[in-house]
Amino acid sequence: MTISKHFNPADTEDKWYSHWMGKNYFHSEPDDREPFTILIPPPNVTGVLHMGHMLNNTIQDVLIRRARNQGKNACWVPGTDHASIATEAKVVKWLREEKGLKKGELGREEFLKHAWEWTDKYGGIILNQLKKLGASADWDRTVFTMDESRSRHVVKAFVDLYKKDKLYRGLRMIHWDPEALTVLSNEEVIYTHEKGALYHLKYKVEGSDEYVVVATTRPETIMADTGVAVNPDDPRYQHLKGKKLIVPIAGKPVPVIFDQYVDMEFGSGALKVTPAHDPNDYEIGLTHGLEVVEMFTPQAVVNKNGGPLEGLDRFEARKKIIKLLQSAELLDRTEDHDHKVGRSERTNSVVEPRLSEQWYVDIKQIVQPAIDSL
C-alpha cells in the first residue's frame, strides 16, 4: 500500500469515524464501572457551529476520551435546544415560501406539526457538524429539548420552583417584537443609528393662552400621555408647579411633574410622559403615580384608546397625527434627528416597548445559600 505524500483529512477522518460508529465505540450502558457523564449544553436546532461551540465541544470530547482511557464508564449525551423564537421564524418562513401557508391560518396543534416536520428535515445540521469534527458522543442517546420526556422535566422543575416560592410574576416593561409576537431579551435587540425626526408639539397650559413646547420622536403615542415632566432645576418651568397641560388632539389635561431624569438641554427641556410605551416614562410614572394608558395591540396597531388613530399601524398613526397637529396648528416645528432604533434580531421589526406580566426567578433567594457559605 502506497502512502500518500499529502494528508487528506476527508479520506482519513470519514474512514475512521465510520469505523468507530460501526463498532459502536461511543455507546454506554450502566455497569459496575465508575460513571463519568457529560450532558452537552444543547446548541440551537436552527443553528450551525461557531468557534465557541467548537472550543466547548472539543474540551468535552477530550474529557470524555480521557475518562474512557481511565477505565470509567464514560457517556457523552448529545442533543439540541428548541430555540423557540429562532425556530418559529424559520418555520414561518418555510411555510410561507415552500407551502404557501401563513402562521395565522393554522391553529396551535397544526403549527406544531409543521414545526416538528421542519425540525426533522432541517434540524440536524449542527449534530452532523459535530460528527464531522469527530465528536465521540453516544449518538443513540441524542435528545431534543421538546422531546416528551424533556418537556415533562421542564414543567416539573418550573412547578417545583414555584412551590418553593422561588418564582413570581411581575409587570415589567419588556422588548416586544410585534411581528413575531414575542418577548425579546436585551441581547436579541440590535440597536442602529437611524435618521428620524424630532417633533416639537404645543401643549396648552390649562386655563391660559400659554403653550409649552414638548419635543418627541414618537408623536403617535400622545393619546396615551398621562403627564409632562420637566427638570426641577429648570427656571423656565417653575411657574407651572401645580398646573396642568392639555394634550394636543387628545384634549385631556395632564399634570406637570418635576423629575431629575429630564435633560434640560434636550429639545425644549419638557418631556411627554407615556408610561405604557417607554421604559423611562414607566419609571417616572411609577415615581409620580401617573395613570398607565396602553394604546397599542400586540401587533402594534392602535386600539380604542388611540381615539382618531384607532385601527392604524403605529407608523401610519404617526403620519396621521402629524397631519392632525398641523391642521390644529399644534405642531411648532420638525427637525432632523439621528437616534438609536432597536430592531428585533429575529425579524428586523422595530421593537416596541410593552408592559407585560412575566415570570421571574428570585435570584436573591437562590444565591443566598452560596453567600452564607463564604
C-alpha positions in Angstrom: 0.0 0.0 0.0 1.4 3.4 -1.1 1.1 6.1 1.5 0.3 9.5 0.0 2.8 12.3 0.5 -0.1 14.6 1.5 -2.5 14.0 4.3 -6.2 14.0 3.0 -8.4 14.8 6.0 -11.6 13.9 4.1 -10.4 10.3 3.4 -8.9 9.6 6.8 -11.5 11.2 9.0 -14.5 9.7 7.3 -12.9 6.3 7.2 -12.0 6.1 10.9 -15.2 7.9 12.1 -17.3 5.3 10.2 -15.2 2.6 11.8 -15.8 3.9 15.3 -19.5 4.3 14.6 -19.8 0.8 13.1 -18.1 -0.7 16.2 -20.4 1.4 18.5 -17.4 2.6 20.5 -19.2 5.6 21.9 -22.3 3.9 23.3 -22.5 3.3 27.0 -24.7 1.2 29.2 -24.8 1.2 33.0 -22.5 -1.3 34.7 -20.2 -1.6 37.7 -17.6 0.8 36.4 -17.3 4.4 37.8 -19.6 6.5 35.8 -18.5 9.7 34.0 -21.2 11.6 32.2 -21.4 14.9 30.3 -24.6 16.3 29.1 -23.8 18.6 26.2 -25.0 22.2 26.6 -27.5 22.0 23.8 -26.8 24.1 20.7 -29.8 25.6 18.9 -31.6 23.2 16.5 -31.7 26.1 13.9 -28.0 26.8 14.2 -24.6 25.9 12.8 -21.4 25.5 14.7 -19.3 28.6 15.6 -15.9 28.8 17.2 -17.4 28.9 20.7 -19.2 25.6 20.0 -16.1 24.1 18.6 -13.9 25.1 21.6 -16.6 24.0 24.1 -17.2 20.6 22.5 -13.5 19.9 21.9 -12.9 20.3 25.7 -15.8 18.0 26.4 -14.6 15.4 23.9 -11.1 15.5 25.5 -12.6 14.9 29.0 -14.8 12.0 27.8 -11.9 10.3 25.9 -9.6 10.7 28.9 -12.3 9.1 31.2 -12.6 6.1 28.8 -8.9 5.6 28.9 -9.1 5.7 32.7 -11.5 2.8 32.6 -14.6 4.8 33.6 -18.0 4.2 32.1 -17.9 7.4 30.0 -21.1 8.7 28.4 -21.4 11.9 26.5 -25.1 12.7 25.8 -25.7 14.9 22.7 -28.7 17.0 22.0 -30.2 20.2 20.6 -32.3 23.0 22.0 -35.6 24.0 20.6 -34.6 27.7 20.4 -38.3 28.6 20.1 -38.0 32.2 18.7 -35.4 31.3 16.1 -37.2 28.1 15.2 -40.6 29.8 14.8 -39.1 32.4 12.5 -37.5 29.6 10.4 -40.7 27.6 10.3 -42.9 30.6 9.4 -40.5 31.5 6.5 -40.5 27.8 5.4 -44.3 27.6 5.5 -44.6 30.8 3.5 -42.0 30.0 0.8 -42.5 26.3 0.4 -46.1 25.6 1.4 -47.8 28.9 0.8 -49.2 28.9 4.3 -49.4 31.7 6.9 -49.0 31.0 10.6 -52.2 32.9 11.4 -54.2 30.5 9.3 -53.1 27.5 11.4 -54.1 26.5 14.9 -51.6 25.7 17.6 -51.6 22.0 17.0 -51.3 22.3 13.2 -48.4 24.7 13.5 -46.6 22.4 15.9 -47.0 19.5 13.4 -45.3 21.7 10.8 -42.6 22.8 13.3 -41.8 19.1 14.0 -41.7 18.4 10.3 -39.2 21.3 9.8 -37.1 20.1 12.8 -36.9 16.5 11.4 -36.0 17.8 8.0 -33.6 20.6 8.7 -32.7 20.5 12.4 -29.8 18.0 12.4 -27.2 20.2 10.7 -25.3 21.1 13.9 -25.2 17.4 15.1 -23.8 16.3 11.7 -21.2 19.0 12.0 -20.2 17.6 15.4 -19.8 14.2 13.9 -17.7 15.7 11.2 -15.4 17.0 13.9 -15.1 13.5 15.3 -17.1 14.1 18.5 -17.3 10.8 20.5 -20.8 11.3 21.7 -23.3 8.5 22.4 -25.5 9.3 19.4 -28.0 6.6 20.4 -28.9 8.9 23.3 -29.5 12.1 21.2 -32.2 14.2 22.9 -34.1 17.4 22.0 -35.5 19.8 24.5 -39.0 19.4 23.1 -39.0 15.6 23.5 -41.9 14.4 25.6 -39.5 13.4 28.4 -37.6 16.6 28.5 -40.8 18.7 28.3 -42.1 16.9 31.4 -38.9 17.6 33.3 -39.1 21.3 32.4 -42.7 21.5 33.7 -41.7 19.7 36.8 -38.7 22.0 37.5 -41.0 25.0 36.9 -43.7 23.8 39.3 -41.1 22.8 42.0 -39.5 26.3 41.9 -43.0 27.9 42.1 -44.0 25.8 45.1 -40.8 26.8 46.8 -41.7 30.5 46.2 -38.6 31.0 44.0 -40.7 32.1 41.0 -43.0 35.0 40.8 -44.9 37.1 38.2 -44.3 40.8 37.8 -45.4 43.6 35.5 -42.4 44.8 33.6 -41.5 46.9 30.6 -40.2 44.4 28.0 -38.9 44.4 24.5 -41.7 43.3 22.2 -41.5 42.0 18.6 -44.9 42.9 17.1 -44.1 40.7 14.1 -43.0 37.5 15.8 -45.4 38.4 18.8 -42.8 37.5 21.4 -40.7 39.0 24.1 -37.1 39.6 23.3 -34.1 39.6 25.6 -31.7 42.5 25.7 -29.3 40.5 23.6 -31.9 40.0 20.9 -32.4 43.7 20.3 -30.0 45.2 17.7 -29.5 49.0 18.0 -28.5 51.1 15.0 -28.4 54.8 14.3 -31.2 55.8 12.0 -32.3 59.1 10.6 -35.6 60.3 12.1 -37.3 63.4 13.2 -37.9 65.4 16.4 -41.4 66.8 16.5 -42.0 69.9 18.7 -45.6 69.8 19.9 -47.6 72.6 21.6 -49.3 71.7 24.9 -51.6 74.4 26.1 -51.4 75.4 29.8 -54.9 74.7 31.2 -56.8 77.9 31.9 -54.5 80.2 30.0 -53.2 81.1 26.5 -49.7 79.9 27.2 -48.2 76.9 25.4 -45.4 74.6 26.4 -43.4 73.1 23.6 -42.6 69.4 24.1 -40.1 67.6 21.8 -40.7 63.9 21.0 -39.6 61.3 18.4 -42.9 59.4 18.9 -45.9 61.8 18.4 -48.1 58.8 17.7 -48.2 58.0 21.4 -49.6 61.3 22.6 -53.1 59.7 23.0 -51.5 57.7 25.9 -49.8 60.7 27.6 -50.6 61.0 31.3 -48.1 63.7 32.2 -45.4 66.2 31.1 -42.1 66.2 33.0 -39.6 69.0 33.5 -36.4 69.2 35.5 -36.9 70.7 39.0 -33.8 72.9 38.4 -35.1 74.3 35.1 -36.0 78.0 35.7 -38.2 78.1 32.6 -41.0 76.0 34.2 -41.0 76.9 37.8 -44.3 78.8 37.3 -46.0 75.6 36.2 -45.9 73.9 39.6 -49.4 72.5 40.4 -50.5 73.3 36.8 -51.9 71.0 34.1 -51.3 70.9 30.3 -53.7 69.9 27.6 -52.5 67.0 25.5 -52.8 68.0 21.8 -55.6 66.4 19.8 -56.5 64.2 22.8 -57.7 67.3 24.6 -57.2 65.9 28.1 -55.4 67.7 31.0 -52.3 66.0 32.5 -50.2 67.2 35.4 -46.8 68.9 35.1 -44.4 66.9 37.2 -40.8 67.7 38.2 -38.2 64.9 37.9 -34.4 64.9 37.8 -34.4 62.4 34.9 -35.4 65.2 32.4 -32.5 66.6 30.4 -32.8 70.3 30.3 -30.6 70.5 27.2 -32.6 68.1 25.1 -35.3 69.6 22.9 -37.3 72.1 24.9 -36.5 70.5 28.3 -40.1 69.3 28.6 -40.8 65.6 28.2 -44.1 64.0 27.4 -44.6 61.0 29.7 -46.3 57.9 28.2 -45.8 55.2 30.9 -47.2 52.3 28.8 -44.9 52.8 25.9 -41.4 53.8 27.1 -39.3 52.2 29.8 -38.0 55.5 31.3 -41.5 57.0 31.2 -42.8 53.9 33.0 -40.3 54.5 35.9 -41.2 58.2 36.0 -44.9 57.2 36.1 -44.3 54.8 39.0 -42.5 57.6 40.9 -45.2 60.1 40.5 -48.3 57.8 40.4 -49.3 58.6 36.9 -52.0 56.6 35.1 -50.9 54.0 32.6 -52.8 54.0 29.3 -52.0 51.4 26.7 -52.8 52.3 23.1 -51.3 49.5 21.0 -52.4 45.9 20.4 -49.7 43.2 20.4 -49.5 43.7 16.6 -48.6 47.4 17.2 -51.9 48.6 15.9 -53.7 51.5 17.7 -56.5 50.3 19.9 -59.7 52.2 21.1 -57.5 54.4 23.5 -56.0 55.9 20.4 -59.1 57.9 19.5 -58.8 59.2 15.9 -55.8 56.9 15.3 -57.7 53.6 16.2 -57.1 50.8 13.7 -53.9 52.2 12.3 -50.4 50.7 12.3 -48.1 52.6 14.5 -46.2 54.1 11.6 -49.4 55.1 9.8 -50.6 56.6 13.1 -47.5 58.8 13.2 -48.3 60.2 9.7 -51.9 60.8 10.6 -51.2 62.5 14.0 -48.7 64.9 12.3 -51.4 65.9 9.8 -53.9 66.4 12.6 -51.4 68.5 14.6 -50.6 70.6 11.6 -54.3 71.2 10.9 -54.8 72.3 14.5 -51.7 74.5 14.4 -50.2 72.5 17.3 -47.1 71.4 15.5 -44.5 74.0 16.4 -41.7 72.6 14.1 -40.0 69.5 12.9 -36.2 68.9 12.8 -34.0 66.1 11.6 -32.8 63.9 14.4 -30.5 60.9 14.3 -31.2 58.4 17.1 -30.8 54.8 18.1 -33.5 52.4 17.0 -33.8 48.9 18.4 -34.8 46.2 16.0 -35.5 42.5 16.5 -32.6 40.2 15.8 -35.2 37.7 14.5 -37.5 39.7 12.2 -35.8 43.1 11.9 -39.0 44.7 13.1 -38.7 47.8 15.2 -39.0 46.8 18.8 -42.0 48.1 20.7 -41.6 48.8 24.5 -44.6 47.0 26.1 -45.9 46.3 29.6 -46.3 42.6 30.3 -46.6 40.2 33.2 -43.6 37.9 33.0 -42.2 35.1 35.2 -39.1 35.9 37.2 -36.7 33.8 39.3 -36.0 35.2 42.8 -32.2 35.2 42.3 -31.6 36.8 45.7 -33.2 33.8 47.4 -31.5 31.2 45.3 -27.9 32.6 45.7 -28.3 33.2 49.5 -27.0 29.7 50.5 -23.9 30.3 48.4 -23.3 33.7 50.0 -23.9 32.2 53.5 -21.2 29.6 52.9 -18.5 32.2 52.2 
